[in-house]
C-alpha cells in the first residue's frame, strides 16, 4: 500500500523536541520559517498555592531559675512551719512567709510545682500553729482560773498575786501552826517521837535494844532548820485549803546512815562475841552518831485543810495536821 508522502513539517525533528518541551514545561524552539504568531507560550506553573499558616497555641513557658529557687524556699518554709507547729509564733511566721512567696511568684507569672507545694504546706503549718496557740492560751486561762478560785465565783487570788483579807487570816492560822512546829512545841514533838518509836518497834529484833535511843532526840533533830512558805490559799465559803512548801530533815537518809553504821559494827571481828548489853550500847551509839552526821534536807509540799470558826477566825483542821506530821516525819 502506498503511504502518503510526509511533508517537511512532519519530518522536522524539532516538532518532536517541541512536543517534549511542551510536556516538560520547557519553551519549545521555533522551527525555521515558523510564523511569528505560533511562538511558544510561557509555561504556566501548575504547583499548588501555599496554604494559609495555621494558628497554634503558644508554647508553655517553663519555670525559670528564679521561680525554681523561690519555690524551693517556699517549700522549705512550709515544711518547717508544720514541723515547728509546737512553737506557734515561729511556725506562723514561716507559714505566712511561704504563702507570701507563692503569691508573689504567681503575680509575676512564675509557676512551679515547688511553689504550689510551698503554698499548701504554708497554709497547713499556719493553721496548725494557730490551733496550738489557741490551745496554749486556753490552757493558761483555765489554769489561772483554777488557781485563782476554788468552788465559787469569788475572787480568790493566789499567793503570787497577793491575798484577800480572808485569805490572809486563813494563812495566819497556817503560819501559827508551822511556827509552833519549828519551835518544837510539846504536842508536835510527842507526835514525832511516837512515829520514831513505832518505826523501831516494827522490827521485833531491834525493839529490845531501843531503851537507850531516846525518841525525843529524833523529834528535836527532825525540826532543825525547818523552813516553809506559802504556795497558795484557796477559800470557798467557810472552808478552804492551803498549799505549804516545806524544807525539812530527811528521815530516810538518817535511817540509811544508821543502818550502815550497824553493818560496820557487825563486820568488826572484835565485836563478834558481844553480849546483849554491849550490843544495846552499840545500838545507842550508832543512833547518836547517825543523828550527828545526818544533815540532808529535802523539799516537799503539804496540803492543809482549813475551816472558819464561829467567830470568823480560821484554823487548821486537826486531822489534816496529823496527816501532815506523819507525812513529813514518818519513817
C-alpha positions in Angstrom: 0.0 0.0 0.0 1.3 3.4 -0.9 1.7 5.8 2.2 1.2 9.5 1.6 4.3 11.5 1.4 5.2 13.2 4.7 5.5 16.9 4.4 8.6 18.7 5.5 6.8 19.8 8.7 6.1 16.2 9.6 9.7 15.4 9.0 11.0 18.3 11.1 12.7 16.7 14.1 12.2 19.9 16.1 8.5 19.1 16.3 9.3 16.1 18.5 11.5 18.2 20.6 8.9 20.9 20.9 6.3 18.3 22.0 8.6 17.0 24.7 9.4 20.6 25.7 5.7 21.4 26.0 5.1 18.4 28.1 8.0 19.2 30.3 7.1 22.8 30.7 10.2 24.0 28.8 9.9 26.5 26.0 9.9 24.8 22.6 12.3 26.1 19.9 10.7 27.7 17.0 11.2 25.8 13.7 12.8 27.5 10.8 10.4 29.6 8.9 7.6 29.2 11.5 5.2 32.1 11.6 5.5 34.7 14.4 2.1 34.1 15.8 2.9 30.5 16.6 5.7 31.4 19.1 5.6 29.1 22.1 3.8 30.5 25.2 5.4 30.9 28.6 4.8 27.9 30.8 2.1 28.2 33.4 3.1 26.9 36.8 0.9 24.1 38.0 2.3 23.9 41.6 -0.4 24.3 44.3 -0.7 27.6 46.1 0.8 27.6 49.6 -1.7 27.1 52.3 -2.5 29.8 54.8 -0.5 29.5 58.1 -2.3 27.7 60.9 -2.7 29.3 64.3 -1.1 27.2 67.1 -1.4 27.8 70.9 1.6 29.4 72.5 4.2 27.1 73.7 4.1 26.5 77.5 6.6 28.6 79.5 9.0 26.5 81.6 9.8 27.8 85.1 12.9 29.9 85.1 15.7 29.6 87.6 14.1 32.4 89.8 10.8 30.5 90.0 12.6 27.3 90.9 14.7 28.8 93.7 11.7 30.7 95.1 9.6 27.5 95.0 12.3 25.6 96.9 12.5 28.3 99.5 8.7 28.4 99.9 8.5 24.6 100.2 11.2 24.6 102.9 9.4 27.3 104.9 6.1 25.5 104.5 7.5 22.2 105.8 9.3 23.9 108.6 6.1 25.6 109.7 4.4 22.2 110.0 7.3 20.6 111.9 7.6 23.5 114.3 3.9 24.0 115.0 4.6 23.4 118.7 6.4 26.8 118.6 3.4 28.6 117.3 4.9 32.1 116.9 7.9 30.9 114.9 5.8 28.4 112.9 3.2 31.1 112.0 5.9 33.4 110.7 7.3 30.7 108.5 3.9 29.6 107.2 3.0 33.1 106.2 6.3 33.7 104.5 5.8 30.5 102.4 2.4 31.7 101.4 3.6 35.2 100.6 6.4 33.9 98.4 4.0 31.7 96.4 1.5 34.5 95.9 4.2 37.0 94.8 5.6 34.5 92.2 2.1 33.9 90.9 1.6 37.6 90.2 4.9 37.5 88.2 3.5 34.6 86.2 6.2 32.3 87.7 4.9 28.8 88.3 6.5 25.6 89.6 5.4 22.5 91.5 7.6 23.6 94.5 5.7 26.9 94.7 2.4 25.2 94.8 3.6 22.7 97.4 5.1 25.5 99.4 1.8 27.4 99.4 -0.1 24.3 100.6 2.3 23.4 103.3 2.5 27.0 104.4 -1.3 27.1 104.8 -1.3 23.8 106.8 1.6 25.0 109.0 -0.1 28.3 109.7 -3.4 26.6 110.7 -1.7 24.1 112.9 0.3 26.9 114.6 -2.8 28.9 115.3 -4.6 25.9 116.7 -1.6 25.2 119.1 -1.5 28.9 120.1 -5.2 28.8 120.9 -4.8 25.6 123.0 -1.9 27.2 124.9 -4.0 30.3 125.6 -6.9 28.3 126.7 -4.7 26.1 129.0 -3.2 29.2 130.6 -6.6 30.7 131.1 -8.1 27.6 132.6 -5.1 27.0 134.9 -5.2 30.6 136.1 -8.9 30.4 136.9 -8.4 27.1 138.8 -5.5 28.6 140.7 -7.3 31.8 141.4 -10.7 30.4 142.6 -12.0 27.3 144.4 -15.6 26.2 144.2 -17.1 29.6 143.8 -17.0 32.7 141.6 -15.4 34.7 144.3 -12.0 36.3 143.6 -9.6 34.0 145.5 -6.2 35.3 144.4 -3.2 33.0 144.7 -0.2 33.9 146.8 1.8 35.2 143.8 -0.8 37.9 143.3 -1.5 38.7 146.9 -4.1 37.6 149.4 -7.6 38.9 150.1 -8.3 39.8 153.7 -10.0 36.5 154.3 -7.2 34.5 152.8 -4.6 36.4 154.8 -6.5 35.4 158.0 -6.5 31.8 156.9 -2.8 31.9 156.1 -2.1 33.4 159.5 -3.6 30.2 161.1 -1.2 28.1 159.0 1.8 30.2 160.0 1.0 29.8 163.6 0.9 26.0 163.2 4.1 25.8 161.3 5.9 28.2 163.7 4.9 26.1 166.7 6.2 23.0 164.9 9.6 24.6 164.2 9.8 25.8 167.8 9.4 22.2 169.0 6.2 22.6 170.8 5.4 19.8 173.2 2.4 18.3 171.3 4.1 18.1 167.9 7.3 16.8 169.5 5.4 14.0 171.2 3.7 13.1 167.9 7.1 12.9 166.1 8.6 10.8 168.9 5.8 8.4 168.6 6.4 8.0 164.9 10.1 7.1 165.7 9.1 4.6 168.4 6.6 3.0 166.1 9.2 2.6 163.4 11.8 0.9 165.7 9.2 -1.4 167.4 8.0 -2.6 164.0 11.3 -4.6 163.9 11.0 -7.3 166.6 14.7 -8.0 166.6 15.7 -4.3 167.2 12.9 -3.5 169.7 14.7 -4.9 172.8 17.6 -2.6 172.2 15.5 0.6 172.0 16.0 1.6 175.6 19.0 3.9 175.0 17.6 5.5 171.9 15.6 8.5 173.1 12.8 9.2 170.6 12.8 12.9 171.8 16.2 13.3 170.2 14.7 12.3 166.9 11.9 14.8 167.4 14.3 17.6 168.1 16.6 16.6 165.2 13.6 16.5 162.8 12.7 20.1 163.0 16.2 21.6 162.9 16.4 24.0 160.0 12.7 23.6 159.2 11.5 26.2 156.7 8.2 26.8 155.0 6.5 29.2 152.6 3.0 29.9 151.2 2.2 28.2 147.9 -1.4 29.3 147.7 -4.5 29.7 149.9 -8.0 28.9 148.5 -11.3 29.6 150.2 -14.9 28.6 149.4 -17.4 29.8 152.0 -16.3 28.7 155.4 -13.8 26.0 154.1 -10.6 26.1 152.3 -7.1 24.7 152.0 -3.5 25.8 151.9 -0.5 24.6 149.9 2.7 24.8 152.0 6.2 24.2 150.7 8.3 22.7 153.4 12.0 22.1 153.7 12.8 19.5 156.4 15.3 16.9 157.6 15.4 13.8 155.6 14.5 10.9 157.9 15.2 8.3 155.3 18.7 9.5 154.9 19.1 9.2 158.7 17.9 5.6 158.7 20.2 4.6 155.9 23.2 6.1 157.7 22.2 4.4 160.9 21.9 1.0 159.1 25.4 1.5 157.5 26.9 2.1 161.0 25.3 -1.0 162.4 26.6 -3.1 159.4 30.1 -1.8 160.0 29.9 -2.8 163.7 28.6 -6.3 162.8 31.5 -6.7 160.3 34.1 -5.9 163.0 35.7 -9.2 164.1 36.3 -7.8 167.6 32.6 -7.4 168.2 31.6 -10.9 167.1 31.0 -12.2 170.6 29.2 -9.1 172.1 26.6 -9.6 174.8 23.1 -8.2 174.6 24.1 -5.3 176.8 27.1 -4.5 174.7 25.0 -4.7 171.5 22.4 -2.4 173.1 25.2 0.1 173.7 26.4 -0.2 170.1 22.8 0.3 169.0 22.5 3.5 171.0 26.0 4.8 169.9 25.2 4.3 166.2 21.9 6.1 166.7 23.6 9.1 168.2 26.3 9.1 165.5 23.7 9.0 162.7 21.8 11.9 164.3 25.0 13.9 164.5 26.2 13.1 161.0 22.9 13.3 159.0 22.1 16.8 157.8 20.4 16.2 154.5 17.3 18.3 153.8 14.5 17.6 151.3 11.7 19.7 149.9 8.1 18.7 149.7 4.6 20.2 149.7 1.8 19.5 152.2 -1.9 20.4 151.9 -3.7 21.6 155.0 -7.5 21.8 155.3 -8.8 25.0 156.7 -12.1 25.9 158.4 -13.7 29.1 159.6 -14.8 29.1 163.2 -18.0 30.8 164.5 -16.1 34.0 165.5 -14.8 34.4 162.0 -11.3 33.2 162.7 -9.6 30.4 160.7 -7.9 27.3 161.9 -6.2 24.2 160.5 -8.3 21.0 160.7 -6.5 18.8 163.3 -7.0 15.6 161.2 -5.3 17.3 158.3 -2.5 18.4 160.5 -1.8 14.9 161.9 -1.6 13.6 158.4 0.9 16.3 157.5 3.1 15.4 160.6 3.0 11.7 159.7 3.9 12.6 156.1 6.8 14.9 157.0 8.4 12.8 159.8 7.3 9.2 159.4 10.0 6.7 158.6 
